[in-house]
Amino acid sequence: MAASHGRRTGPAGRPALPQAPPLLVACALGIERLALRGGDRGGATAPVVMLRTGMGPRAAADAVTHALRDGSVTERAPVVATGFCAGLVPGMRPGDVVVAEATRGHLPGAPDVPCADNGPLLRSLKERGLTVHTGLLRGSDHVVRGAERAGLRAGGAVAVDMESAATLRAATRGGDRPVAAVRVIVDAPEHELVRISTLRGGMSAFRVLRSILPVFFEWHRSLLLPRR
């Protein structure tokens, strides 16, 4: 009888997919975590760590660094930065989704962190009938308005938030791992937070954020599939 080397098999003797590392989903605000916790977890195939980082780039970096050091997730765990953001492109609306091609921090000379595995995310979001924008997601350490928002747009960014860039920078500092930033627009050039339509726009963004949790699970599973 041949010796077994511990290789797992799936149905009909086919090799099983390797054990998936946990998925780390990071957001800053309590309302963002509330939306995510209310989402459908039926597609999860491995443990999911929901991390509320707190607001701002320093809090995000510290929280993610701690989570990656304390054993909550493994060194290969994929990381998704998510929550709400401000859109910078005319025509964007609350409830639109931004999938970052790269993130860039707020400090001068901050390096880009590329998000290289976006295909499954884009397909899944579009299949749900959502309006999706891609491009550079910029970081900030404060709420961006007016001329500063226009300046970020002129620099090539499509959206801005306070935590995604710091989250992904901290996640990749210790080595290569899959990372993504998926944000829901809560305000945009024609729909700023100070307007009376804020409540309706916020509700739209909340509902969309709640609905996209399964997309993260699909992305997580796709990372285990053989590359063609």
Phi, psi and chi 1 to 4 in degrees:
 res  aa     phi    psi   chi1   chi2   chi3   chi4
   1 MET       -  131.1 -179.2  175.2 -179.7      -
   2 ALA   -68.9  144.5      -      -      -      -
   3 ALA   -73.6  145.0      -      -      -      -
   4 SER   -92.4  138.0  171.1      -      -      -
   5 HIS  -107.3   22.0  -64.3  -75.2      -      -
   6 GLY    78.2   14.6      -      -      -      -
   7 ARG   -76.3  124.9 -174.7  178.0 -178.8 -177.7
   8 ARG   -80.7  146.2  -63.5 -172.2  -56.2  120.3
   9 THR  -124.4  153.0   58.6      -      -      -
  10 GLY  -100.5 -159.2      -      -      -      -
  11 PRO   -56.4  142.8  -23.2   33.4      -      -
  12 ALA    59.2   26.6      -      -      -      -
  13 GLY    77.8    6.1      -      -      -      -
  14 ARG   -73.3  147.0  -67.1 -168.6  -61.2  -89.2
  15 PRO   -59.4  134.7  -22.2   32.3      -      -
  16 ALA   -80.2  155.2      -      -      -      -
  17 LEU   -64.5  148.3  -70.9  174.6      -      -
  18 PRO   -62.2  153.5   21.1  -32.1      -      -
  19 GLN   -59.3  127.2 -177.8   64.2   38.5      -
  20 ALA   -77.4  136.3      -      -      -      -
  21 PRO   -70.3  159.9   27.9  -34.2      -      -
  22 PRO   -59.9  153.5  -20.4   31.3      -      -
  23 LEU  -100.4  127.6  171.8   65.7      -      -
  24 LEU  -101.0  117.8  177.8   62.7      -      -
  25 VAL  -110.4  115.3  179.1      -      -      -
  26 ALA  -110.7  132.1      -      -      -      -
  27 CYS  -139.4  167.1   64.1      -      -      -
  28 ALA  -100.3  -39.1      -      -      -      -
  29 LEU  -105.5  153.8  -56.1  177.2      -      -
  30 GLY   -61.3  -37.6      -      -      -      -
  31 ILE   -68.5  -32.1 -168.4  169.6      -      -
  32 GLU   -67.6  -44.5  -66.1  167.6  -20.5      -
  33 ARG   -64.4  -37.2 -175.8  168.3   63.2  176.9
  34 LEU   -59.9  -44.1  178.3   64.6      -      -
  35 ALA   -62.7  -44.8      -      -      -      -
  36 LEU   -67.5  -39.8  -68.4  163.9      -      -
  37 ARG   -68.2  -23.8  -76.2 -174.4  167.0  177.6
  38 GLY   -85.0   -2.9      -      -      -      -
  39 GLY   -79.0  169.9      -      -      -      -
  40 ASP   -76.8  120.4  177.8   14.2      -      -
  41 ARG  -100.3   10.4  -72.0  171.1  171.2 -103.3
  42 GLY   -62.6  -22.7      -      -      -      -
  43 GLY   -89.8    2.5      -      -      -      -
  44 ALA   -70.9  129.1      -      -      -      -
  45 THR  -111.6    0.6   56.9      -      -      -
  46 ALA  -153.2  166.1      -      -      -      -
  47 PRO   -57.1  143.8  -24.4   33.7      -      -
  48 VAL  -118.4  126.5  178.4      -      -      -
  49 VAL  -103.4  115.9  176.8      -      -      -
  50 MET   -93.6  117.5  -71.6  -76.9 -174.0      -
  51 LEU  -116.2  117.5  177.8   65.5      -      -
  52 ARG   -92.8  115.5 -179.0 -175.5  171.3 -172.0
  53 THR   -87.3  -23.9   65.6      -      -      -
  54 GLY    90.8  165.8      -      -      -      -
  55 MET   -85.4  140.8 -175.6 -179.6  -66.1      -
  56 GLY   101.5  157.7      -      -      -      -
  57 PRO   -65.5  -37.3   18.8  -30.0      -      -
  58 ARG   -67.5  -44.1  177.0  171.6  -67.0 -176.6
  59 ALA   -61.9  -41.4      -      -      -      -
  60 ALA   -63.6  -47.3      -      -      -      -
  61 ALA   -61.8  -44.0      -      -      -      -
  62 ASP   -63.6  -43.8  -71.2  -12.7      -      -
  63 ALA   -65.2  -43.8      -      -      -      -
  64 VAL   -67.9  -43.2  172.0      -      -      -
  65 THR   -58.4  -43.3  -61.5      -      -      -
  66 HIS   -64.4  -43.7 -179.7   72.5      -      -
  67 ALA   -62.2  -35.7      -      -      -      -
  68 LEU   -78.1  -16.6  -63.8  177.4      -      -
  69 ARG   -96.9  -25.6  -74.8  177.8  177.6  171.0
  70 ASP   -90.3    5.7   71.0    1.1      -      -
  71 GLY    89.4    2.2      -      -      -      -
  72 SER   -62.9  -34.8  -62.4      -      -      -
  73 VAL  -135.6  160.3  -67.2      -      -      -
  74 THR   -89.4  172.0   64.1      -      -      -
  75 GLU   -66.2  -19.7   63.5  179.5   12.6      -
  76 ARG  -103.0    6.8  -74.1  -68.2  -60.2  155.5
  77 ALA   -61.9  129.0      -      -      -      -
  78 PRO   -67.2  150.8  -15.9   29.4      -      -
  79 VAL  -127.7  129.9  174.7      -      -      -
  80 VAL  -116.5  125.3  177.5      -      -      -
  81 ALA   -94.9  126.9      -      -      -      -
  82 THR  -145.5  176.9 -167.5      -      -      -
  83 GLY   129.8 -152.1      -      -      -      -
  84 PHE   -98.2  162.6  -57.8  128.5      -      -
  85 CYS  -153.2  172.6   71.1      -      -      -
  86 ALA  -104.6  126.4      -      -      -      -
  87 GLY   -78.6  147.9      -      -      -      -
  88 LEU  -113.3  -11.2  -58.0  175.7      -      -
  89 VAL   -98.3  128.8  179.6      -      -      -
  90 PRO   -53.8  139.3  -27.0   35.8      -      -
  91 GLY    98.0  -16.7      -      -      -      -
  92 MET   -66.3  150.8  -74.1  179.8  162.9      -
  93 ARG  -134.4  153.8  -59.2 -178.9   62.0   83.5
  94 PRO   -56.0  134.0  -27.4   36.5      -      -
  95 GLY    99.1  -15.5      -      -      -      -
  96 ASP   -66.0  156.1  -71.6    0.9      -      -
  97 VAL  -114.8  139.2 -179.4      -      -      -
  98 VAL  -112.0  123.8  173.3      -      -      -
  99 VAL  -110.0  114.5  177.6      -      -      -
 100 ALA   -71.4  133.7      -      -      -      -
 101 GLU   -80.4  -27.9  -65.9  177.2  -11.6      -
 102 ALA  -161.9  157.3      -      -      -      -
 103 THR  -116.7  153.5   61.7      -      -      -
 104 ARG  -142.4  129.5 -176.7 -174.3  -57.7  162.8
 105 GLY   -69.5  174.6      -      -      -      -
 106 HIS   -85.6  -17.5   66.3  -74.4      -      -
 107 LEU   -78.9  147.2  -64.6  175.1      -      -
 108 PRO   -57.7  135.6  -24.6   34.2      -      -
 109 GLY    78.4    6.5      -      -      -      -
 110 ALA   -61.7  133.8      -      -      -      -
 111 PRO   -76.5  151.9   29.6  -35.3      -      -
 112 ASP   -74.0  144.6  -71.5    3.4      -      -
 113 VAL  -109.9  109.1  176.3      -      -      -
 114 PRO   -73.2  147.6   24.4  -31.2      -      -
 115 CYS  -112.6   98.3  -56.9      -      -      -
 116 ALA   -92.9   -8.3      -      -      -      -
 117 ASP  -117.8   46.8  -60.6  -71.7      -      -
 118 ASN   -84.9  -14.3  -81.6  -19.2      -      -
 119 GLY   -52.4  -53.5      -      -      -      -
 120 PRO   -61.0  -35.7  -25.1   35.9      -      -
 121 LEU   -63.4  -46.9  -72.1  170.5      -      -
 122 LEU   -62.8  -44.8  -67.0  168.6      -      -
 123 ARG   -61.5  -46.5  -74.1 -167.4  -64.7  -87.4
 124 SER   -65.6  -40.9  -65.2      -      -      -
 125 LEU   -66.5  -42.7  -69.6  165.0      -      -
 126 LYS   -68.1  -34.2  -69.8  176.5  179.8  178.6
 127 GLU   -63.6  -23.6  -74.5  170.7   -1.3      -
 128 ARG   -86.4    5.2  -75.7  164.7  169.0   75.2
 129 GLY    78.2   17.4      -      -      -      -
 130 LEU   -87.5  151.0  -62.3  169.8      -      -
 131 THR   -85.3  122.2  -60.1      -      -      -
 132 VAL  -120.4  134.8 -176.1      -      -      -
 133 HIS  -118.5  144.3  -51.7  -91.2      -      -
 134 THR  -125.9  157.6   62.4      -      -      -
 135 GLY   147.9 -160.3      -      -      -      -
 136 LEU   -79.7  129.4  176.1   64.5      -      -
 137 LEU  -105.9  115.2  178.8   59.6      -      -
 138 ARG   -91.4  150.3  -78.3  -63.3  -56.6  -90.5
 139 GLY   -97.4  158.3      -      -      -      -
 140 SER  -148.3  160.9  178.0      -      -      -
 141 ASP  -108.9   15.5   61.1   -5.7      -      -
 142 HIS  -159.5  168.5   59.2  -82.8      -      -
 143 VAL   -71.1  129.5  175.5      -      -      -
 144 VAL   -98.2  132.3  175.2      -      -      -
 145 ARG  -138.7  165.9  -59.4 -168.0 -173.1  -78.2
 146 GLY    51.5 -126.7      -      -      -      -
 147 ALA   -63.0  -33.9      -      -      -      -
 148 GLU   -65.5  -38.1 -172.0  178.1    7.4      -
 149 ARG   -62.8  -43.4 -176.8  178.2  -65.3 -160.9
 150 ALA   -63.7  -36.0      -      -      -      -
 151 GLY   -65.4  -39.2      -      -      -      -
 152 LEU   -65.3  -39.6  -68.6  174.6      -      -
 153 ARG   -63.0  -42.6  173.1   58.5 -176.5  152.6
 154 ALA   -63.1  -26.4      -      -      -      -
 155 GLY   -84.0    4.7      -      -      -      -
 156 GLY   103.6   -1.1      -      -      -      -
 157 ALA   -83.1  149.0      -      -      -      -
 158 VAL  -104.1  -17.6  -61.9      -      -      -
 159 ALA  -159.9  165.8      -      -      -      -
 160 VAL  -141.9  142.3   58.6      -      -      -
 161 ASP  -149.6  177.7   76.3   88.0      -      -
 162 MET   -99.0  -10.8  -63.8  173.7   65.2      -
 163 GLU  -124.9  -26.0  -64.2   83.8   25.0      -
 164 SER   -58.6  -47.9  -69.4      -      -      -
 165 ALA   -61.9  -43.2      -      -      -      -
 166 ALA   -67.3  -37.7      -      -      -      -
 167 THR   -61.1  -49.7  -66.2      -      -      -
 168 LEU   -72.5  -33.3  -60.0 -163.6      -      -
 169 ARG   -63.0  -44.5  179.4   66.7  175.8  158.0
 170 ALA   -65.6  -36.9      -      -      -      -
 171 ALA   -67.1  -32.2      -      -      -      -
 172 THR   -98.9   -3.6   56.5      -      -      -
 173 ARG   -64.3  -35.1 -172.1  172.8  -72.4  122.0
 174 GLY   -89.0    2.3      -      -      -      -
 175 GLY   146.2  171.9      -      -      -      -
 176 ASP   -73.3  134.4 -174.9   36.9      -      -
 177 ARG  -155.1  154.6   74.8  173.7   70.1 -116.8
 178 PRO   -66.2  132.6  -18.8   31.9      -      -
 179 VAL  -136.5  153.3  -67.1      -      -      -
 180 ALA  -151.6  154.4      -      -      -      -
 181 ALA  -130.0  117.9      -      -      -      -
 182 VAL  -127.0  112.9 -179.3      -      -      -
 183 ARG  -122.8  148.2  -69.4  -86.4  173.8  172.1
 184 VAL  -105.4  128.9 -179.6      -      -      -
 185 ILE   -71.6  126.6  -67.2  172.3      -      -
 186 VAL  -107.4  -22.3   73.2      -      -      -
 187 ASP  -147.7  160.1   72.8  -31.3      -      -
 188 ALA  -152.0  173.7      -      -      -      -
 189 PRO   -51.0  -39.6  -31.5   37.1      -      -
 190 GLU   -95.1    2.4  -66.5   93.3   -8.4      -
 191 HIS  -140.2   59.2  -56.7  -88.4      -      -
 192 GLU   -73.8  155.9  -69.9 -163.1   10.0      -
 193 LEU   -59.3  -27.1  -76.2  171.7      -      -
 194 VAL   -76.5   -8.2  -64.9      -      -      -
 195 ARG   -83.4  163.9  -63.6 -169.8  177.9 -177.0
 196 ILE   -69.4  -17.9 -161.4  160.7      -      -
 197 SER   -81.4    4.7   61.2      -      -      -
 198 THR   -55.2  -45.8  -63.9      -      -      -
 199 LEU   -59.7  -46.9  178.0   60.1      -      -
 200 ARG   -64.1  -42.7 -177.2  165.0   54.6 -176.0
 201 GLY   -63.5  -39.3      -      -      -      -
 202 GLY   -64.3  -38.8      -      -      -      -
 203 MET   -65.6  -40.5  -69.9  -62.5  -67.0      -
 204 SER   -61.2  -45.2  -62.9      -      -      -
 205 ALA   -64.1  -40.4      -      -      -      -
 206 PHE   -60.9  -45.8 -177.3   90.4      -      -
 207 ARG   -63.3  -40.1  -73.6 -166.7  -64.9  -91.9
 208 VAL   -67.3  -44.9  170.9      -      -      -
 209 LEU   -59.6  -39.8 -176.9   60.1      -      -
 210 ARG   -63.9  -31.5 -177.4  174.0 -179.1  173.6
 211 SER   -82.7  -16.2   75.3      -      -      -
 212 ILE   -97.8    2.4   63.4  175.6      -      -
 213 LEU   -55.4  -42.9 -171.2   61.7      -      -
 214 PRO   -59.0  -26.6  -24.3   34.9      -      -
 215 VAL   -62.9  -37.4  173.1      -      -      -
 216 PHE   -66.0  -36.9  -58.5  155.2      -      -
 217 PHE   -66.8  -39.5  -59.3  148.3      -      -
 218 GLU   -63.5  -42.2  -67.2  173.2   17.9      -
 219 TRP   -61.0  -44.3  175.0   70.4      -      -
 220 HIS   -57.4  -47.3 -169.0 -161.4      -      -
 221 ARG   -63.7  -38.0  -72.8 -165.8  -60.6  -89.9
 222 SER   -63.6  -26.3   76.1      -      -      -
 223 LEU   -68.6  -18.6  -62.3  173.3      -      -
 224 LEU   -89.7  -13.3  -62.9  175.3      -      -
 225 LEU   -75.5  147.9  -61.3  175.0      -      -
 226 PRO   -60.4  137.7  -20.0   31.1      -      -
 227 ARG   -78.3  134.9  -60.8  -56.5  173.8   95.1
 228 ARG   -93.3      -  -65.4  179.2 -179.9  -87.6
